[in-house]
Amino acid sequence: MPYVTRIADLKLAAALAETSGDRAVLVADTIVWHDHGPPIGKPNSREHAAEILVQLSEGAPHNVSTAWKLARPDGSVHAEVETSRVFMRPFVEGELARYLATDEWRDKAGGYGIQGTAAAFVTRVEGSYTNVVGLPLAQVVAALGGLGEQWPP
C-alpha cells in the first residue's frame, strides 16, 4: 500500500529529526481499506463513522495494513507492511448507535478499535490480530531480535 508506506516514511523522518541517532527508532501507521478502493481514513464526525462502519460490516471483508519501519543506529532501516483481513457482522437494531455513543470510533482508522467494544462486531481475523490493533508485534519483535534485543526485555 503506497499510502500507508508514505505516511510511515514521513513519521520516520520526523522522529529521526528529533533523536540523536544512537538508539533504534520505530514508527508505524495503519490504514483500513477494501480490495478495490482508496484507504478508509478516520471518521470526521459521528455520522461519518456510522457510514464507514456500515460499509465495513455489510458485505465483503476489509483489510487492515500497517507499515512499520525500524531505523537502526547504524542508519539502516528495516521496513515491512503487514496486512490482515477482517470480517465483521452486520449491526443489529440500535447496536451501531450505542457503539457510536461510546466515542471509541474517534481517532481510529475505519472508526473502530478491535481491542475495544468493537471486538463484538468482528467475526474473524485472517492474519495478525496485533496488526489490526495497530502494530504487528510478532514481526516487530523478530526484527528487534536482529538488533540483539531480547523479548521479553
C-alpha positions as CSV (number, residue, x, y, z in Angstrom):
1,M,0.0,0.0,0.0
2,P,1.8,3.1,-1.1
3,Y,-0.3,5.5,1.0
4,V,0.5,3.8,4.4
5,T,4.2,3.4,3.4
6,R,4.4,7.1,2.6
7,I,2.9,8.1,5.9
8,A,5.3,5.8,7.8
9,D,8.2,7.4,5.8
10,L,7.1,10.9,7.0
11,K,6.8,9.7,10.6
12,L,10.2,8.2,10.5
13,A,11.8,11.4,9.0
14,A,10.1,13.4,11.8
15,A,11.2,11.0,14.5
16,L,14.8,10.9,13.3
17,A,14.9,14.7,13.2
18,E,14.1,14.7,16.9
19,T,16.7,12.0,18.0
20,S,20.4,11.7,18.3
21,G,20.6,8.6,16.3
22,D,22.1,6.4,19.0
23,R,19.0,4.3,19.5
24,A,16.6,2.4,17.3
25,V,13.5,4.3,16.2
26,L,10.2,2.5,15.5
27,V,7.3,4.1,13.7
28,A,4.1,2.8,12.2
29,D,0.9,3.8,10.5
30,T,-2.2,1.7,10.0
31,I,-5.0,2.0,7.4
32,V,-8.2,0.2,6.6
33,W,-9.2,-0.5,3.0
34,H,-11.3,-2.7,0.7
35,D,-9.7,-4.7,-2.1
36,H,-10.9,-2.2,-4.7
37,G,-10.9,1.3,-3.4
38,P,-9.0,4.1,-1.6
39,P,-7.9,3.9,2.0
40,I,-10.7,4.4,4.5
41,G,-9.5,7.1,6.9
42,K,-10.5,8.2,10.3
43,P,-14.1,9.4,10.6
44,N,-14.5,13.2,11.0
45,S,-17.9,13.0,12.6
46,R,-20.3,10.6,14.3
47,E,-22.3,10.4,11.0
48,H,-19.2,9.7,9.0
49,A,-18.2,6.9,11.5
50,A,-21.7,5.4,11.0
51,E,-21.3,5.4,7.2
52,I,-17.9,3.8,7.4
53,L,-18.9,1.1,9.9
54,V,-22.0,0.1,8.0
55,Q,-19.8,-0.2,4.9
56,L,-17.3,-2.3,6.8
57,S,-19.9,-4.6,8.3
58,E,-22.0,-5.3,5.3
59,G,-20.7,-7.5,2.5
60,A,-17.0,-8.2,1.9
61,P,-14.3,-8.3,4.5
62,H,-11.9,-5.4,4.7
63,N,-8.1,-5.2,5.0
64,V,-6.0,-3.5,7.7
65,S,-2.4,-2.7,6.7
66,T,0.3,-1.4,9.0
67,A,3.5,-0.1,7.5
68,W,6.2,-0.1,10.1
69,K,9.8,1.0,10.0
70,L,12.7,0.3,12.3
71,A,15.7,2.6,11.9
72,R,18.8,1.2,13.4
73,P,21.6,3.3,15.0
74,D,23.9,2.3,12.0
75,G,21.5,4.2,9.7
76,S,19.9,1.1,8.1
77,V,16.1,0.8,8.0
78,H,14.0,-2.3,8.2
79,A,10.6,-1.8,6.7
80,E,7.6,-4.1,6.4
81,V,3.9,-3.8,5.6
82,E,1.6,-6.3,7.3
83,T,-1.9,-6.9,6.1
84,S,-4.8,-8.7,7.8
85,R,-8.3,-9.4,6.6
86,V,-11.2,-8.5,9.0
87,F,-14.7,-9.9,8.8
88,M,-17.4,-8.0,10.6
89,R,-21.1,-9.0,11.1
90,P,-23.9,-6.6,10.3
91,F,-25.2,-4.5,13.2
92,V,-28.5,-5.3,14.8
93,E,-31.0,-2.6,15.6
94,G,-29.7,0.0,18.0
95,E,-26.2,-1.5,18.2
96,L,-24.5,1.0,16.0
97,A,-26.0,4.0,17.8
98,R,-24.9,2.5,21.2
99,Y,-21.4,1.9,19.9
100,L,-21.1,5.4,18.5
101,A,-22.2,6.8,21.8
102,T,-19.1,5.3,23.4
103,D,-16.9,7.6,21.3
104,E,-14.4,4.7,20.7
105,W,-14.7,5.5,17.0
106,R,-12.8,8.7,17.4
107,D,-9.3,8.9,16.0
108,K,-9.5,5.3,14.7
109,A,-8.8,4.2,11.2
110,G,-12.1,2.7,10.0
111,G,-13.9,4.1,13.0
112,Y,-13.1,1.1,15.3
113,G,-10.5,-0.4,17.5
114,I,-10.6,-4.2,17.6
115,Q,-9.3,-4.1,21.2
116,G,-12.4,-2.3,22.5
117,T,-16.1,-2.6,22.3
118,A,-16.0,-3.1,18.5
119,A,-14.4,-6.6,19.1
120,A,-18.0,-7.8,19.5
121,F,-18.6,-7.0,15.8
122,V,-15.6,-8.8,14.4
123,T,-16.3,-12.4,13.5
124,R,-12.9,-13.4,12.1
125,V,-9.4,-12.1,11.5
126,E,-7.1,-13.7,8.9
127,G,-3.6,-12.7,9.8
128,S,-2.1,-10.8,12.7
129,Y,-4.6,-9.6,15.4
130,T,-2.0,-7.2,16.8
131,N,-1.7,-5.7,13.3
132,V,-5.4,-4.8,13.4
133,V,-4.7,-3.2,16.8
134,G,-2.0,-1.1,15.1
135,L,1.4,-2.8,15.4
136,P,2.2,-6.4,14.3
137,L,4.0,-7.3,17.4
138,A,5.5,-10.7,16.5
139,Q,7.1,-9.2,13.3
140,V,8.5,-6.2,15.2
141,V,9.9,-8.4,18.0
142,A,11.6,-10.6,15.4
143,A,13.2,-7.5,13.7
144,L,14.3,-6.3,17.1
145,G,16.0,-9.6,17.7
146,G,18.1,-8.8,14.7
147,L,19.4,-5.8,16.7
148,G,20.3,-8.1,19.6
149,E,17.3,-7.1,21.7
150,Q,15.7,-9.8,23.7
151,W,12.0,-10.3,24.3
152,P,10.7,-10.1,26.9
153,P,13.1,-7.3,27.9
